[in-house]
């Protein structure tokens, strides 16, 4: 019975939010010695995930394809940021 409960939650044993999952990913990159990758991903998460109050607070268990699609459409409509390539 415990295994079925585990599967109902998507195979995860704790209920975490999208932000917590993103932070765990950044921590994993850092733990694997990939600091530059962690910095890059963390910046993207800050701009595109953490800044979206609706998405960032959602539990991974309750995250739906519709929520992700809505978030992606919002990103598509966001103007591109100019980058300073000289730095």
Phi and psi restraints in degrees (range 20) as a CNS / XPLOR table:
assign (resid 1 and name C) (resid 2 and name N)
       (resid 2 and name CA) (resid 2 and name C) 1.0 -61.3 20.0 2
assign (resid 2 and name N) (resid 2 and name CA)
       (resid 2 and name C) (resid 3 and name N) 1.0 -38.2 20.0 2
assign (resid 2 and name C) (resid 3 and name N)
       (resid 3 and name CA) (resid 3 and name C) 1.0 -62.7 20.0 2
assign (resid 3 and name N) (resid 3 and name CA)
       (resid 3 and name C) (resid 4 and name N) 1.0 -41.7 20.0 2
assign (resid 3 and name C) (resid 4 and name N)
       (resid 4 and name CA) (resid 4 and name C) 1.0 -64.6 20.0 2
assign (resid 4 and name N) (resid 4 and name CA)
       (resid 4 and name C) (resid 5 and name N) 1.0 -39.6 20.0 2
assign (resid 4 and name C) (resid 5 and name N)
       (resid 5 and name CA) (resid 5 and name C) 1.0 -61.4 20.0 2
assign (resid 5 and name N) (resid 5 and name CA)
       (resid 5 and name C) (resid 6 and name N) 1.0 -41.9 20.0 2
assign (resid 5 and name C) (resid 6 and name N)
       (resid 6 and name CA) (resid 6 and name C) 1.0 -61.1 20.0 2
assign (resid 6 and name N) (resid 6 and name CA)
       (resid 6 and name C) (resid 7 and name N) 1.0 -43.5 20.0 2
assign (resid 6 and name C) (resid 7 and name N)
       (resid 7 and name CA) (resid 7 and name C) 1.0 -67.3 20.0 2
assign (resid 7 and name N) (resid 7 and name CA)
       (resid 7 and name C) (resid 8 and name N) 1.0 -33.9 20.0 2
assign (resid 7 and name C) (resid 8 and name N)
       (resid 8 and name CA) (resid 8 and name C) 1.0 -63.8 20.0 2
assign (resid 8 and name N) (resid 8 and name CA)
       (resid 8 and name C) (resid 9 and name N) 1.0 -26.2 20.0 2
assign (resid 8 and name C) (resid 9 and name N)
       (resid 9 and name CA) (resid 9 and name C) 1.0 -92.3 20.0 2
assign (resid 9 and name N) (resid 9 and name CA)
       (resid 9 and name C) (resid 10 and name N) 1.0 15.5 20.0 2
assign (resid 9 and name C) (resid 10 and name N)
       (resid 10 and name CA) (resid 10 and name C) 1.0 81.0 20.0 2
assign (resid 10 and name N) (resid 10 and name CA)
       (resid 10 and name C) (resid 11 and name N) 1.0 15.8 20.0 2
assign (resid 10 and name C) (resid 11 and name N)
       (resid 11 and name CA) (resid 11 and name C) 1.0 86.4 20.0 2
assign (resid 11 and name N) (resid 11 and name CA)
       (resid 11 and name C) (resid 12 and name N) 1.0 2.7 20.0 2
assign (resid 11 and name C) (resid 12 and name N)
       (resid 12 and name CA) (resid 12 and name C) 1.0 -98.1 20.0 2
assign (resid 12 and name N) (resid 12 and name CA)
       (resid 12 and name C) (resid 13 and name N) 1.0 149.7 20.0 2
assign (resid 12 and name C) (resid 13 and name N)
       (resid 13 and name CA) (resid 13 and name C) 1.0 -97.9 20.0 2
assign (resid 13 and name N) (resid 13 and name CA)
       (resid 13 and name C) (resid 14 and name N) 1.0 -13.3 20.0 2
assign (resid 13 and name C) (resid 14 and name N)
       (resid 14 and name CA) (resid 14 and name C) 1.0 -128.5 20.0 2
assign (resid 14 and name N) (resid 14 and name CA)
       (resid 14 and name C) (resid 15 and name N) 1.0 150.2 20.0 2
assign (resid 14 and name C) (resid 15 and name N)
       (resid 15 and name CA) (resid 15 and name C) 1.0 -91.9 20.0 2
assign (resid 15 and name N) (resid 15 and name CA)
       (resid 15 and name C) (resid 16 and name N) 1.0 111.6 20.0 2
assign (resid 15 and name C) (resid 16 and name N)
       (resid 16 and name CA) (resid 16 and name C) 1.0 -122.7 20.0 2
assign (resid 16 and name N) (resid 16 and name CA)
       (resid 16 and name C) (resid 17 and name N) 1.0 159.6 20.0 2
assign (resid 16 and name C) (resid 17 and name N)
       (resid 17 and name CA) (resid 17 and name C) 1.0 -87.4 20.0 2
assign (resid 17 and name N) (resid 17 and name CA)
       (resid 17 and name C) (resid 18 and name N) 1.0 170.1 20.0 2
assign (resid 17 and name C) (resid 18 and name N)
       (resid 18 and name CA) (resid 18 and name C) 1.0 -58.7 20.0 2
assign (resid 18 and name N) (resid 18 and name CA)
       (resid 18 and name C) (resid 19 and name N) 1.0 -43.5 20.0 2
assign (resid 18 and name C) (resid 19 and name N)
       (resid 19 and name CA) (resid 19 and name C) 1.0 -60.9 20.0 2
assign (resid 19 and name N) (resid 19 and name CA)
       (resid 19 and name C) (resid 20 and name N) 1.0 -44.3 20.0 2
assign (resid 19 and name C) (resid 20 and name N)
       (resid 20 and name CA) (resid 20 and name C) 1.0 -62.9 20.0 2
assign (resid 20 and name N) (resid 20 and name CA)
       (resid 20 and name C) (resid 21 and name N) 1.0 -38.9 20.0 2
assign (resid 20 and name C) (resid 21 and name N)
       (resid 21 and name CA) (resid 21 and name C) 1.0 -64.1 20.0 2
assign (resid 21 and name N) (resid 21 and name CA)
       (resid 21 and name C) (resid 22 and name N) 1.0 -42.2 20.0 2
assign (resid 21 and name C) (resid 22 and name N)
       (resid 22 and name CA) (resid 22 and name C) 1.0 -62.8 20.0 2
assign (resid 22 and name N) (resid 22 and name CA)
       (resid 22 and name C) (resid 23 and name N) 1.0 -44.3 20.0 2
assign (resid 22 and name C) (resid 23 and name N)
       (resid 23 and name CA) (resid 23 and name C) 1.0 -63.5 20.0 2
assign (resid 23 and name N) (resid 23 and name CA)
       (resid 23 and name C) (resid 24 and name N) 1.0 -37.7 20.0 2
assign (resid 23 and name C) (resid 24 and name N)
       (resid 24 and name CA) (resid 24 and name C) 1.0 -63.8 20.0 2
assign (resid 24 and name N) (resid 24 and name CA)
       (resid 24 and name C) (resid 25 and name N) 1.0 -37.6 20.0 2
assign (resid 24 and name C) (resid 25 and name N)
       (resid 25 and name CA) (resid 25 and name C) 1.0 -65.4 20.0 2
assign (resid 25 and name N) (resid 25 and name CA)
       (resid 25 and name C) (resid 26 and name N) 1.0 -43.5 20.0 2
assign (resid 25 and name C) (resid 26 and name N)
       (resid 26 and name CA) (resid 26 and name C) 1.0 -61.6 20.0 2
assign (resid 26 and name N) (resid 26 and name CA)
       (resid 26 and name C) (resid 27 and name N) 1.0 -44.3 20.0 2
assign (resid 26 and name C) (resid 27 and name N)
       (resid 27 and name CA) (resid 27 and name C) 1.0 -61.7 20.0 2
assign (resid 27 and name N) (resid 27 and name CA)
       (resid 27 and name C) (resid 28 and name N) 1.0 -38.6 20.0 2
assign (resid 27 and name C) (resid 28 and name N)
       (resid 28 and name CA) (resid 28 and name C) 1.0 -64.4 20.0 2
assign (resid 28 and name N) (resid 28 and name CA)
       (resid 28 and name C) (resid 29 and name N) 1.0 -43.1 20.0 2
assign (resid 28 and name C) (resid 29 and name N)
       (resid 29 and name CA) (resid 29 and name C) 1.0 -59.5 20.0 2
assign (resid 29 and name N) (resid 29 and name CA)
       (resid 29 and name C) (resid 30 and name N) 1.0 -46.0 20.0 2
assign (resid 29 and name C) (resid 30 and name N)
       (resid 30 and name CA) (resid 30 and name C) 1.0 -62.4 20.0 2
assign (resid 30 and name N) (resid 30 and name CA)
       (resid 30 and name C) (resid 31 and name N) 1.0 -41.2 20.0 2
assign (resid 30 and name C) (resid 31 and name N)
       (resid 31 and name CA) (resid 31 and name C) 1.0 -63.7 20.0 2
assign (resid 31 and name N) (resid 31 and name CA)
       (resid 31 and name C) (resid 32 and name N) 1.0 -25.6 20.0 2
assign (resid 31 and name C) (resid 32 and name N)
       (resid 32 and name CA) (resid 32 and name C) 1.0 -92.9 20.0 2
assign (resid 32 and name N) (resid 32 and name CA)
       (resid 32 and name C) (resid 33 and name N) 1.0 10.7 20.0 2
assign (resid 32 and name C) (resid 33 and name N)
       (resid 33 and name CA) (resid 33 and name C) 1.0 76.6 20.0 2
assign (resid 33 and name N) (resid 33 and name CA)
       (resid 33 and name C) (resid 34 and name N) 1.0 22.1 20.0 2
assign (resid 33 and name C) (resid 34 and name N)
       (resid 34 and name CA) (resid 34 and name C) 1.0 -108.6 20.0 2
assign (resid 34 and name N) (resid 34 and name CA)
       (resid 34 and name C) (resid 35 and name N) 1.0 62.3 20.0 2
assign (resid 34 and name C) (resid 35 and name N)
       (resid 35 and name CA) (resid 35 and name C) 1.0 -60.9 20.0 2
assign (resid 35 and name N) (resid 35 and name CA)
       (resid 35 and name C) (resid 36 and name N) 1.0 -43.4 20.0 2
assign (resid 35 and name C) (resid 36 and name N)
       (resid 36 and name CA) (resid 36 and name C) 1.0 -65.5 20.0 2
assign (resid 36 and name N) (resid 36 and name CA)
       (resid 36 and name C) (resid 37 and name N) 1.0 -38.5 20.0 2
assign (resid 36 and name C) (resid 37 and name N)
       (resid 37 and name CA) (resid 37 and name C) 1.0 -64.7 20.0 2
assign (resid 37 and name N) (resid 37 and name CA)
       (resid 37 and name C) (resid 38 and name N) 1.0 -40.4 20.0 2
assign (resid 37 and name C) (resid 38 and name N)
       (resid 38 and name CA) (resid 38 and name C) 1.0 -62.9 20.0 2
assign (resid 38 and name N) (resid 38 and name CA)
       (resid 38 and name C) (resid 39 and name N) 1.0 -41.7 20.0 2
assign (resid 38 and name C) (resid 39 and name N)
       (resid 39 and name CA) (resid 39 and name C) 1.0 -63.8 20.0 2
assign (resid 39 and name N) (resid 39 and name CA)
       (resid 39 and name C) (resid 40 and name N) 1.0 -44.6 20.0 2
assign (resid 39 and name C) (resid 40 and name N)
       (resid 40 and name CA) (resid 40 and name C) 1.0 -61.8 20.0 2
assign (resid 40 and name N) (resid 40 and name CA)
       (resid 40 and name C) (resid 41 and name N) 1.0 -50.8 20.0 2
assign (resid 40 and name C) (resid 41 and name N)
       (resid 41 and name CA) (resid 41 and name C) 1.0 -63.9 20.0 2
assign (resid 41 and name N) (resid 41 and name CA)
       (resid 41 and name C) (resid 42 and name N) 1.0 -40.6 20.0 2
assign (resid 41 and name C) (resid 42 and name N)
       (resid 42 and name CA) (resid 42 and name C) 1.0 -62.0 20.0 2
assign (resid 42 and name N) (resid 42 and name CA)
       (resid 42 and name C) (resid 43 and name N) 1.0 -40.0 20.0 2
assign (resid 42 and name C) (resid 43 and name N)
       (resid 43 and name CA) (resid 43 and name C) 1.0 -63.6 20.0 2
assign (resid 43 and name N) (resid 43 and name CA)
       (resid 43 and name C) (resid 44 and name N) 1.0 -41.7 20.0 2
assign (resid 43 and name C) (resid 44 and name N)
       (resid 44 and name CA) (resid 44 and name C) 1.0 -65.3 20.0 2
assign (resid 44 and name N) (resid 44 and name CA)
       (resid 44 and name C) (resid 45 and name N) 1.0 -43.6 20.0 2
assign (resid 44 and name C) (resid 45 and name N)
       (resid 45 and name CA) (resid 45 and name C) 1.0 -60.7 20.0 2
assign (resid 45 and name N) (resid 45 and name CA)
       (resid 45 and name C) (resid 46 and name N) 1.0 -41.8 20.0 2
assign (resid 45 and name C) (resid 46 and name N)
       (resid 46 and name CA) (resid 46 and name C) 1.0 -61.4 20.0 2
assign (resid 46 and name N) (resid 46 and name CA)
       (resid 46 and name C) (resid 47 and name N) 1.0 -42.6 20.0 2
assign (resid 46 and name C) (resid 47 and name N)
       (resid 47 and name CA) (resid 47 and name C) 1.0 -73.8 20.0 2
assign (resid 47 and name N) (resid 47 and name CA)
       (resid 47 and name C) (resid 48 and name N) 1.0 -41.1 20.0 2
assign (resid 47 and name C) (resid 48 and name N)
       (resid 48 and name CA) (resid 48 and name C) 1.0 -107.9 20.0 2
assign (resid 48 and name N) (resid 48 and name CA)
       (resid 48 and name C) (resid 49 and name N) 1.0 -23.2 20.0 2
assign (resid 48 and name C) (resid 49 and name N)
       (resid 49 and name CA) (resid 49 and name C) 1.0 -111.3 20.0 2
assign (resid 49 and name N) (resid 49 and name CA)
       (resid 49 and name C) (resid 50 and name N) 1.0 -58.1 20.0 2
assign (resid 49 and name C) (resid 50 and name N)
       (resid 50 and name CA) (resid 50 and name C) 1.0 -60.8 20.0 2
assign (resid 50 and name N) (resid 50 and name CA)
       (resid 50 and name C) (resid 51 and name N) 1.0 -31.5 20.0 2
assign (resid 50 and name C) (resid 51 and name N)
       (resid 51 and name CA) (resid 51 and name C) 1.0 -75.6 20.0 2
assign (resid 51 and name N) (resid 51 and name CA)
       (resid 51 and name C) (resid 52 and name N) 1.0 -12.1 20.0 2
assign (resid 51 and name C) (resid 52 and name N)
       (resid 52 and name CA) (resid 52 and name C) 1.0 -95.9 20.0 2
assign (resid 52 and name N) (resid 52 and name CA)
       (resid 52 and name C) (resid 53 and name N) 1.0 95.2 20.0 2
assign (resid 52 and name C) (resid 53 and name N)
       (resid 53 and name CA) (resid 53 and name C) 1.0 -57.4 20.0 2
assign (resid 53 and name N) (resid 53 and name CA)
       (resid 53 and name C) (resid 54 and name N) 1.0 -37.6 20.0 2
assign (resid 53 and name C) (resid 54 and name N)
       (resid 54 and name CA) (resid 54 and name C) 1.0 -66.1 20.0 2
assign (resid 54 and name N) (resid 54 and name CA)
       (resid 54 and name C) (resid 55 and name N) 1.0 -49.0 20.0 2
assign (resid 54 and name C) (resid 55 and name N)
       (resid 55 and name CA) (resid 55 and name C) 1.0 -71.8 20.0 2
assign (resid 55 and name N) (resid 55 and name CA)
       (resid 55 and name C) (resid 56 and name N) 1.0 -44.1 20.0 2
assign (resid 55 and name C) (resid 56 and name N)
       (resid 56 and name CA) (resid 56 and name C) 1.0 -62.7 20.0 2
assign (resid 56 and name N) (resid 56 and name CA)
       (resid 56 and name C) (resid 57 and name N) 1.0 -28.0 20.0 2
assign (resid 56 and name C) (resid 57 and name N)
       (resid 57 and name CA) (resid 57 and name C) 1.0 -91.0 20.0 2
assign (resid 57 and name N) (resid 57 and name CA)
       (resid 57 and name C) (resid 58 and name N) 1.0 -4.2 20.0 2
assign (resid 57 and name C) (resid 58 and name N)
       (resid 58 and name CA) (resid 58 and name C) 1.0 -73.3 20.0 2
assign (resid 58 and name N) (resid 58 and name CA)
       (resid 58 and name C) (resid 59 and name N) 1.0 137.9 20.0 2
assign (resid 58 and name C) (resid 59 and name N)
       (resid 59 and name CA) (resid 59 and name C) 1.0 -69.7 20.0 2
assign (resid 59 and name N) (resid 59 and name CA)
       (resid 59 and name C) (resid 60 and name N) 1.0 140.4 20.0 2
assign (resid 59 and name C) (resid 60 and name N)
       (resid 60 and name CA) (resid 60 and name C) 1.0 -58.4 20.0 2
assign (resid 60 and name N) (resid 60 and name CA)
       (resid 60 and name C) (resid 61 and name N) 1.0 -33.7 20.0 2
assign (resid 60 and name C) (resid 61 and name N)
       (resid 61 and name CA) (resid 61 and name C) 1.0 -64.4 20.0 2
assign (resid 61 and name N) (resid 61 and name CA)
       (resid 61 and name C) (resid 62 and name N) 1.0 -31.5 20.0 2
assign (resid 61 and name C) (resid 62 and name N)
       (resid 62 and name CA) (resid 62 and name C) 1.0 -98.3 20.0 2
assign (resid 62 and name N) (resid 62 and name CA)
       (resid 62 and name C) (resid 63 and name N) 1.0 -0.3 20.0 2
assign (resid 62 and name C) (resid 63 and name N)
       (resid 63 and name CA) (resid 63 and name C) 1.0 -68.8 20.0 2
assign (resid 63 and name N) (resid 63 and name CA)
       (resid 63 and name C) (resid 64 and name N) 1.0 130.1 20.0 2
assign (resid 63 and name C) (resid 64 and name N)
       (resid 64 and name CA) (resid 64 and name C) 1.0 -117.1 20.0 2
assign (resid 64 and name N) (resid 64 and name CA)
       (resid 64 and name C) (resid 65 and name N) 1.0 160.4 20.0 2
assign (resid 64 and name C) (resid 65 and name N)
       (resid 65 and name CA) (resid 65 and name C) 1.0 -58.2 20.0 2
assign (resid 65 and name N) (resid 65 and name CA)
       (resid 65 and name C) (resid 66 and name N) 1.0 -34.6 20.0 2
assign (resid 65 and name C) (resid 66 and name N)
       (resid 66 and name CA) (resid 66 and name C) 1.0 -64.4 20.0 2
assign (resid 66 and name N) (resid 66 and name CA)
       (resid 66 and name C) (resid 67 and name N) 1.0 -42.1 20.0 2
assign (resid 66 and name C) (resid 67 and name N)
       (resid 67 and name CA) (resid 67 and name C) 1.0 -60.3 20.0 2
assign (resid 67 and name N) (resid 67 and name CA)
       (resid 67 and name C) (resid 68 and name N) 1.0 -44.5 20.0 2
assign (resid 67 and name C) (resid 68 and name N)
       (resid 68 and name CA) (resid 68 and name C) 1.0 -66.5 20.0 2
assign (resid 68 and name N) (resid 68 and name CA)
       (resid 68 and name C) (resid 69 and name N) 1.0 -39.9 20.0 2
assign (resid 68 and name C) (resid 69 and name N)
       (resid 69 and name CA) (resid 69 and name C) 1.0 -63.4 20.0 2
assign (resid 69 and name N) (resid 69 and name CA)
       (resid 69 and name C) (resid 70 and name N) 1.0 -44.5 20.0 2
assign (resid 69 and name C) (resid 70 and name N)
       (resid 70 and name CA) (resid 70 and name C) 1.0 -60.4 20.0 2
assign (resid 70 and name N) (resid 70 and name CA)
       (resid 70 and name C) (resid 71 and name N) 1.0 -42.4 20.0 2
assign (resid 70 and name C) (resid 71 and name N)
       (resid 71 and name CA) (resid 71 and name C) 1.0 -64.1 20.0 2
assign (resid 71 and name N) (resid 71 and name CA)
       (resid 71 and name C) (resid 72 and name N) 1.0 -43.7 20.0 2
assign (resid 71 and name C) (resid 72 and name N)
       (resid 72 and name CA) (resid 72 and name C) 1.0 -62.7 20.0 2
assign (resid 72 and name N) (resid 72 and name CA)
       (resid 72 and name C) (resid 73 and name N) 1.0 -40.9 20.0 2
assign (resid 72 and name C) (resid 73 and name N)
       (resid 73 and name CA) (resid 73 and name C) 1.0 -64.7 20.0 2
assign (resid 73 and name N) (resid 73 and name CA)
       (resid 73 and name C) (resid 74 and name N) 1.0 -35.8 20.0 2
assign (resid 73 and name C) (resid 74 and name N)
       (resid 74 and name CA) (resid 74 and name C) 1.0 -63.7 20.0 2
assign (resid 74 and name N) (resid 74 and name CA)
       (resid 74 and name C) (resid 75 and name N) 1.0 -40.7 20.0 2
assign (resid 74 and name C) (resid 75 and name N)
       (resid 75 and name CA) (resid 75 and name C) 1.0 -65.1 20.0 2
assign (resid 75 and name N) (resid 75 and name CA)
       (resid 75 and name C) (resid 76 and name N) 1.0 -40.8 20.0 2
assign (resid 75 and name C) (resid 76 and name N)
       (resid 76 and name CA) (resid 76 and name C) 1.0 -58.9 20.0 2
assign (resid 76 and name N) (resid 76 and name CA)
       (resid 76 and name C) (resid 77 and name N) 1.0 -35.4 20.0 2
assign (resid 76 and name C) (resid 77 and name N)
       (resid 77 and name CA) (resid 77 and name C) 1.0 -83.0 20.0 2
assign (resid 77 and name N) (resid 77 and name CA)
       (resid 77 and name C) (resid 78 and name N) 1.0 -7.0 20.0 2
assign (resid 77 and name C) (resid 78 and name N)
       (resid 78 and name CA) (resid 78 and name C) 1.0 -81.5 20.0 2
assign (resid 78 and name N) (resid 78 and name CA)
       (resid 78 and name C) (resid 79 and name N) 1.0 129.2 20.0 2
assign (resid 78 and name C) (resid 79 and name N)
       (resid 79 and name CA) (resid 79 and name C) 1.0 -62.7 20.0 2
assign (resid 79 and name N) (resid 79 and name CA)
       (resid 79 and name C) (resid 80 and name N) 1.0 144.5 20.0 2
assign (resid 79 and name C) (resid 80 and name N)
       (resid 80 and name CA) (resid 80 and name C) 1.0 -67.0 20.0 2
assign (resid 80 and name N) (resid 80 and name CA)
       (resid 80 and name C) (resid 81 and name N) 1.0 145.2 20.0 2
assign (resid 80 and name C) (resid 81 and name N)
       (resid 81 and name CA) (resid 81 and name C) 1.0 -87.8 20.0 2
assign (resid 81 and name N) (resid 81 and name CA)
       (resid 81 and name C) (resid 82 and name N) 1.0 134.8 20.0 2
assign (resid 81 and name C) (resid 82 and name N)
       (resid 82 and name CA) (resid 82 and name C) 1.0 -71.5 20.0 2
assign (resid 82 and name N) (resid 82 and name CA)
       (resid 82 and name C) (resid 83 and name N) 1.0 138.1 20.0 2
assign (resid 82 and name C) (resid 83 and name N)
       (resid 83 and name CA) (resid 83 and name C) 1.0 -110.7 20.0 2
assign (resid 83 and name N) (resid 83 and name CA)
       (resid 83 and name C) (resid 84 and name N) 1.0 142.5 20.0 2
assign (resid 83 and name C) (resid 84 and name N)
       (resid 84 and name CA) (resid 84 and name C) 1.0 -89.7 20.0 2
assign (resid 84 and name N) (resid 84 and name CA)
       (resid 84 and name C) (resid 85 and name N) 1.0 99.5 20.0 2
assign (resid 84 and name C) (resid 85 and name N)
       (resid 85 and name CA) (resid 85 and name C) 1.0 -76.1 20.0 2
assign (resid 85 and name N) (resid 85 and name CA)
       (resid 85 and name C) (resid 86 and name N) 1.0 -11.0 20.0 2
assign (resid 85 and name C) (resid 86 and name N)
       (resid 86 and name CA) (resid 86 and name C) 1.0 -76.1 20.0 2
assign (resid 86 and name N) (resid 86 and name CA)
       (resid 86 and name C) (resid 87 and name N) 1.0 -22.2 20.0 2
